Amino acid sequence: MPSFPRRNAAVLGGGVLGLSTAVQLLRGGAQVLLVTEAEVGSGASGRSLSWLNAGGGYGEDYYRLRLAGIDRYRTLLAQNPGIDWLAFDGGLYWDDDPVTVAERHAQQTRQGYDARMLDRADVADTAAGVEPGVLPQRVLANPGEGWVSLPHLVRHLAEEFTLRGGTLLEHAGRCTLTWSEGTADDGGVRVRGLRTARGEEYAADAVVVACGAGTPAVLGEAGVQLPDASDPAMLVISEPVEHGLRAVLNTPRISLRPHPGGRLAMDSSWYLDRVERLDDGSWKVDPGIPAELAEEARRVLAGHPEVLPQSWHPGLKPVPGDGEPVLGELAALPGCWTVFTHSGATLGLIAGELVAGEILTGRRHPLLAPFRAERFGFGWDS
């Protein structure tokens, strides 16, 4: 693998992962071109519940990386006190099966994660705004968890990107990588830049592919077949409502968190068979889903306030084939880094920091070692 730093980078993808990487590259002194298929933040970053956590029973390497991700958000909050789009007010989890909750608590406790089993009567003292009557006897509380509104974070990062002199190219359409075939003597195949849908070509010493569920297709055209398990998701945002909720709730029928402007952000999985992707790439959504989800939110909130859906955002949720993030330079395609993960929110800042650091220094970061694409064992398809 190359061991020299690169100072001219192109980032493909205008979501939180692409912008985070681009901003870190600019901070390190690189020249950066950020290219998006449509507008900044128009992809998966606009439809993520964005629950910041590390308590999902992850393996040790993934757990450590997620903890580092949460740490960077705490730093961001300390540097920007008073923002209304990032908070650490804890999380509550419950399930119809008490064994599932107990096992989750045991797993978290073994890893040293802050996890507390609460009796139903004690929840109100820990998490305001929850209707006690919907709770099972025992509930799992994680006081250190939080949430972020990724559209707001994307705007925050985009402002810094512009102020630091980055070049932004929106509405570029579906882009492709460019590369040179080369020989074994001169290093073989190497990425040289990217090409927009209009045929415009941009050269770069390093290219970062961070375009969500579109990442495997971009890499596939360059001969790297990245396993892909991306599937539909949909986030619903409510009208402003007096709800009193501060924590993130994860329940059998709804995941729910506060959202800036007195709103609520909601999602679940029970309705995904009623969210259909059409042949032209657009989405068809059963019109009853947002109202049903809003009604479930009303049911679990204290006082049962009327919750009205304001907007909903269907699309593909980026998920690598084995569920683990794919981060770092591709051994099969030198000069190309990828940032492809389901954990776009929790890893949004740390992934950009680590990938940009590799590009700027030419040194591999040990935290990324378990998440490199080389684990899939593929090479260059000529």
C-alpha positions as CSV (number, residue, x, y, z in Angstrom):
1,M,0.0,0.0,0.0
2,P,1.2,3.6,-0.7
3,S,2.8,5.3,2.3
4,F,2.9,8.9,1.1
5,P,0.4,11.7,2.0
6,R,-2.0,13.1,-0.6
7,R,-2.9,16.8,-0.7
8,N,-5.5,16.9,-3.5
9,A,-8.6,14.9,-2.7
10,A,-12.0,14.4,-4.2
11,V,-14.9,13.2,-2.0
12,L,-17.9,11.6,-3.7
13,G,-21.0,12.0,-1.4
14,G,-22.6,15.0,0.3
15,G,-23.9,13.3,3.4
16,V,-22.5,13.4,6.9
17,L,-19.7,10.9,6.1
18,G,-18.6,12.7,3.0
19,L,-18.7,16.1,4.5
20,S,-17.0,15.0,7.7
21,T,-14.1,13.5,5.7
22,A,-13.9,16.6,3.5
23,V,-13.8,19.0,6.4
24,Q,-11.1,17.0,8.1
25,L,-9.0,17.0,4.9
26,L,-9.4,20.8,4.7
27,R,-8.3,21.1,8.3
28,G,-5.2,19.1,7.4
29,G,-4.3,21.4,4.5
30,A,-5.5,19.4,1.5
31,Q,-7.4,20.8,-1.5
32,V,-10.8,19.2,-1.6
33,L,-13.5,18.8,-4.2
34,L,-16.8,17.5,-2.8
35,V,-19.2,16.1,-5.4
36,T,-22.8,15.1,-4.9
37,E,-25.3,13.4,-7.1
38,A,-28.0,15.9,-6.0
39,E,-28.0,18.4,-3.1
40,V,-25.8,18.1,0.0
41,G,-27.7,16.0,2.6
42,S,-30.3,14.7,0.2
43,G,-29.4,11.0,0.8
44,A,-29.4,8.7,3.8
45,S,-28.4,11.5,6.2
46,G,-31.8,12.9,5.8
47,R,-33.7,9.8,6.8
48,S,-31.7,8.5,9.8
49,L,-33.1,8.4,13.3
50,S,-29.5,9.2,14.3
51,W,-29.5,7.5,17.7
52,L,-25.9,7.8,19.1
53,N,-25.1,4.5,20.9
54,A,-22.7,1.7,21.3
55,G,-25.0,-0.8,23.1
56,G,-26.3,-3.1,20.4
57,G,-24.3,-6.2,21.2
58,Y,-21.4,-5.3,18.9
59,G,-18.1,-7.0,18.7
60,E,-15.2,-5.4,20.7
61,D,-13.7,-3.6,17.7
62,Y,-17.0,-2.2,16.5
63,Y,-17.9,-1.3,20.1
64,R,-14.6,0.7,20.6
65,L,-15.1,2.5,17.3
66,R,-18.6,3.5,18.2
67,L,-17.5,4.8,21.6
68,A,-14.9,6.9,19.8
69,G,-17.7,8.2,17.6
70,I,-19.8,9.2,20.6
71,D,-16.7,10.9,22.2
72,R,-16.4,13.2,19.1
73,Y,-20.0,14.2,19.4
74,R,-19.5,15.1,23.0
75,T,-16.5,17.3,21.9
76,L,-18.7,18.9,19.3
77,L,-21.4,19.7,21.8
78,A,-18.8,21.1,24.3
79,Q,-17.5,23.4,21.5
80,N,-21.1,24.5,20.5
81,P,-23.1,24.7,23.7
82,G,-26.7,25.6,23.2
83,I,-27.3,23.9,19.8
84,D,-30.7,22.2,19.6
85,W,-29.7,19.5,17.2
86,L,-27.4,17.4,19.4
87,A,-28.2,16.1,22.9
88,F,-27.1,13.4,25.3
89,D,-30.2,12.8,27.4
90,G,-30.1,9.0,27.5
91,G,-32.0,6.2,25.9
92,L,-34.7,3.8,26.9
93,Y,-35.2,0.3,25.5
94,W,-38.0,-2.2,26.0
95,D,-39.3,-5.3,24.3
96,D,-42.3,-7.6,24.5
97,D,-39.9,-10.4,25.5
98,P,-38.3,-9.6,28.9
99,V,-35.5,-12.2,28.2
100,T,-34.4,-10.0,25.2
101,V,-34.1,-7.0,27.5
102,A,-32.2,-8.9,30.2
103,E,-29.8,-10.4,27.6
104,R,-29.2,-6.9,26.1
105,H,-28.5,-5.6,29.6
106,A,-26.1,-8.4,30.4
107,Q,-24.2,-7.9,27.2
108,Q,-23.8,-4.2,27.8
109,T,-22.7,-4.7,31.3
110,R,-20.0,-7.1,30.2
111,Q,-18.6,-4.5,27.9
112,G,-18.6,-1.8,30.6
113,Y,-21.4,0.1,28.9
114,D,-23.6,2.3,31.2
115,A,-26.7,0.1,31.4
116,R,-29.3,0.1,34.1
117,M,-32.4,-2.0,34.6
118,L,-35.3,0.1,35.9
119,D,-38.6,-0.9,37.4
120,R,-41.6,0.6,35.6
121,A,-42.3,3.0,38.5
122,D,-38.8,4.4,38.4
123,V,-38.7,5.4,34.7
124,A,-40.4,8.8,35.2
125,D,-37.5,9.8,37.4
126,T,-35.0,8.9,34.6
127,A,-36.8,9.8,31.4
128,A,-39.6,12.4,31.3
129,G,-42.3,12.3,28.7
130,V,-43.0,8.6,28.6
131,E,-46.5,7.1,29.3
132,P,-46.0,4.7,32.3
133,G,-49.0,2.5,31.2
134,V,-47.2,1.3,28.1
135,L,-44.1,0.1,29.9
136,P,-43.3,-3.5,30.8
137,Q,-42.2,-4.3,34.3
138,R,-38.5,-3.8,33.5
139,V,-37.0,-1.3,31.2
140,L,-33.3,-0.9,30.1
141,A,-31.9,2.6,30.5
142,N,-28.6,3.9,28.9
143,P,-27.9,7.3,30.4
144,G,-24.9,8.0,28.1
145,E,-26.8,7.8,24.8
146,G,-27.9,10.6,22.7
147,W,-29.2,11.8,19.3
148,V,-28.2,14.1,16.5
149,S,-30.2,15.6,13.7
150,L,-28.0,14.8,10.7
151,P,-29.5,17.5,8.4
152,H,-28.5,20.1,10.9
153,L,-25.0,18.6,11.3
154,V,-24.6,18.4,7.6
155,R,-25.4,22.1,7.3
156,H,-22.9,22.8,10.1
157,L,-20.2,20.9,8.3
158,A,-21.1,22.4,4.9
159,E,-20.6,25.9,6.4
160,E,-17.1,25.0,7.6
161,F,-16.3,23.3,4.3
162,T,-17.1,26.6,2.4
163,L,-15.3,28.8,4.9
164,R,-12.2,26.7,4.6
165,G,-12.2,27.0,0.8
166,G,-13.5,23.7,-0.3
167,T,-15.0,23.3,-3.7
168,L,-18.6,22.0,-3.9
169,L,-20.1,20.5,-7.0
170,E,-23.8,19.6,-6.5
171,H,-26.2,18.0,-9.0
172,A,-23.3,16.2,-10.7
173,G,-25.5,13.1,-11.4
174,R,-24.2,9.6,-11.0
175,C,-20.4,9.8,-11.0
176,T,-17.9,7.2,-11.9
177,L,-14.3,6.7,-10.9
178,T,-11.4,7.1,-13.3
179,W,-8.2,5.0,-13.1
180,S,-5.1,4.1,-14.9
181,E,-4.4,0.4,-15.7
182,G,-0.6,0.7,-15.3
183,T,1.8,-2.2,-14.9
184,A,3.3,-4.0,-12.0
185,D,6.5,-1.9,-12.4
186,D,4.6,1.4,-12.0
187,G,2.2,0.3,-9.3
188,G,-0.6,-1.2,-11.4
189,V,-4.1,0.0,-11.3
190,R,-4.6,3.3,-9.4
191,V,-7.6,5.7,-9.1
192,R,-6.9,9.0,-10.8
193,G,-10.1,10.9,-10.1
194,L,-13.8,10.9,-11.0
195,R,-16.1,11.7,-13.9
196,T,-19.6,13.3,-13.5
197,A,-22.7,12.2,-15.4
198,R,-22.0,15.1,-17.8
199,G,-18.6,13.7,-18.6
200,E,-16.6,16.3,-16.7
201,E,-13.4,14.8,-15.3
202,Y,-11.6,15.8,-12.1
203,A,-8.1,14.5,-11.2
204,A,-7.2,13.8,-7.6
205,D,-4.4,12.1,-5.6
206,A,-7.1,10.5,-3.4
207,V,-10.8,9.8,-4.0
208,V,-13.2,9.0,-1.1
209,V,-16.4,7.2,-2.0
210,A,-19.0,8.0,0.6
211,C,-22.2,7.9,-1.3
212,G,-24.3,5.7,1.0
213,A,-26.2,2.9,-0.6
214,G,-24.8,3.9,-3.9
215,T,-21.2,3.1,-2.9
216,P,-21.2,-0.6,-4.0
217,A,-22.5,0.4,-7.5
218,V,-19.7,3.1,-7.9
219,L,-17.0,0.6,-6.8
220,G,-18.6,-2.2,-8.9
221,E,-18.1,-0.2,-12.1
222,A,-14.4,0.0,-11.1
223,G,-14.2,-3.8,-10.6
224,V,-14.5,-4.0,-6.8
225,Q,-17.6,-6.0,-5.9
226,L,-18.5,-4.9,-2.4
227,P,-21.1,-7.1,-0.6
228,D,-24.2,-5.0,-0.2
229,A,-27.2,-5.6,2.1
230,S,-28.8,-2.1,1.9
231,D,-32.5,-2.2,2.4
232,P,-35.4,0.3,2.6
233,A,-35.9,2.7,5.5
234,M,-38.2,5.6,6.2
235,L,-38.0,8.4,8.8
236,V,-41.1,10.4,9.7
237,I,-40.9,14.0,11.2
238,S,-43.9,15.4,13.1
239,E,-45.4,18.8,13.3
240,P,-44.4,20.8,16.4
241,V,-46.0,19.2,19.5
242,E,-45.7,19.6,23.2
243,H,-44.2,16.2,24.1
244,G,-41.8,16.6,27.0
245,L,-39.6,13.8,25.7
246,R,-35.8,14.1,26.0
247,A,-34.5,10.5,25.7
248,V,-34.4,8.3,22.7
249,L,-37.0,5.5,22.9
250,N,-36.6,2.1,21.3
251,T,-39.8,0.1,21.6
252,P,-41.4,-2.9,19.8
253,R,-43.4,-0.6,17.5
254,I,-41.6,2.6,17.3
255,S,-38.2,4.3,17.7
256,L,-38.7,7.9,18.7
257,R,-36.6,10.9,19.6
258,P,-36.9,14.7,20.0
259,H,-36.2,16.8,16.9
260,P,-35.4,20.5,16.6
261,G,-38.3,22.9,16.5
262,G,-40.3,20.9,19.0
263,R,-40.9,18.1,16.6
264,L,-40.4,14.3,16.9
265,A,-38.4,12.0,14.6
266,M,-39.9,8.5,14.3
267,D,-39.2,5.2,12.5
268,S,-39.7,1.5,12.8
269,S,-39.5,-1.7,10.7
270,W,-43.0,-3.1,10.7
271,Y,-44.1,-1.0,7.7
272,L,-41.2,-1.6,5.4
273,D,-43.1,-4.1,3.2
274,R,-45.4,-1.2,2.4
275,V,-42.5,1.0,1.2
276,E,-41.7,0.2,-2.4
277,R,-38.9,1.3,-4.7
278,L,-40.1,1.8,-8.3
279,D,-38.2,1.0,-11.5
280,D,-37.4,4.7,-12.0
281,G,-35.7,4.9,-8.6
282,S,-38.6,6.8,-6.9
283,W,-40.5,5.5,-3.9
284,K,-44.1,4.6,-3.3
285,V,-45.3,4.8,0.3
286,D,-48.5,3.5,1.7
287,P,-50.2,6.8,2.7
288,G,-51.4,5.3,6.0
289,I,-48.0,4.6,7.4
290,P,-47.1,8.1,8.7
291,A,-50.4,8.4,10.5
292,E,-50.1,4.9,12.0
293,L,-46.6,5.7,13.2
294,A,-47.7,9.1,14.7
295,E,-50.5,7.3,16.5
296,E,-48.0,4.9,18.1
297,A,-45.9,7.9,19.2
298,R,-49.1,9.4,20.8
299,R,-49.7,6.2,22.6
300,V,-46.2,6.0,24.2
301,L,-45.9,9.7,25.2
302,A,-47.1,11.0,28.5
303,G,-50.4,12.8,28.3
304,H,-51.0,11.3,24.8
305,P,-50.5,14.5,22.8
306,E,-51.8,14.6,19.3
307,V,-48.9,13.8,16.9
308,L,-49.3,14.8,13.3
309,P,-46.8,13.7,10.6
310,Q,-45.3,16.6,8.7
311,S,-42.9,14.9,6.3
312,W,-41.5,11.4,5.6
313,H,-38.4,10.4,3.8
314,P,-38.1,6.9,2.3
315,G,-34.9,5.5,0.7
316,L,-32.3,2.9,1.0
317,K,-30.4,2.4,4.3
318,P,-26.7,1.8,3.6
319,V,-25.7,-1.6,5.0
320,P,-22.5,-3.6,4.0
321,G,-23.1,-7.3,3.3
322,D,-21.8,-8.5,6.7
323,G,-23.3,-5.6,8.7
324,E,-19.9,-4.2,9.6
325,P,-18.5,-0.8,8.4
326,V,-16.2,-0.8,5.4
327,L,-13.6,1.9,6.0
328,G,-10.2,2.8,4.5
329,E,-8.2,2.5,1.3
330,L,-9.1,-0.4,-1.0
331,A,-6.2,-2.7,-1.6
332,A,-7.7,-3.7,-4.9
333,L,-8.0,0.0,-6.0
334,P,-5.1,2.1,-4.5
335,G,-5.9,5.8,-4.2
336,C,-9.5,5.1,-3.4
337,W,-10.9,5.1,0.1
338,T,-14.4,4.0,1.0
339,V,-16.7,5.0,3.9
340,F,-19.7,2.6,3.8
341,T,-21.6,1.9,7.0
342,H,-25.1,1.5,8.5
343,S,-23.8,3.6,11.5
344,G,-23.6,6.8,9.6
345,A,-24.8,8.8,12.6
346,T,-22.7,7.3,15.4
347,L,-19.6,7.1,13.2
348,G,-20.2,10.3,11.3
349,L,-17.4,12.3,12.8
350,I,-14.9,9.6,13.8
351,A,-15.0,7.8,10.4
352,G,-14.3,11.1,8.6
353,E,-11.5,11.9,11.0
354,L,-9.7,8.6,10.7
355,V,-10.1,8.2,6.9
356,A,-8.9,11.8,6.3
357,G,-5.9,11.1,8.6
358,E,-4.9,8.2,6.5
359,I,-5.0,10.2,3.4
360,L,-3.1,13.1,4.9
361,T,-0.4,11.1,6.5
362,G,-0.1,8.0,4.4
363,R,-0.3,5.8,7.5
364,R,-3.0,3.3,8.3
365,H,-4.9,3.8,11.5
366,P,-5.2,0.7,13.7
367,L,-8.8,1.4,14.7
368,L,-9.8,0.8,11.0
369,A,-7.9,-2.5,10.7
370,P,-10.9,-4.7,11.3
371,F,-13.1,-2.8,8.9
372,R,-11.1,-2.7,5.7
373,A,-12.6,-4.2,2.5
374,E,-9.8,-6.7,2.3
375,R,-11.7,-8.9,4.7
376,F,-14.0,-9.9,1.9
377,G,-11.0,-11.3,0.0
378,F,-11.8,-9.8,-3.4
379,G,-9.3,-8.3,-5.8
380,W,-9.3,-6.4,-9.1
381,D,-11.7,-7.7,-11.8
382,S,-10.1,-6.8,-15.1
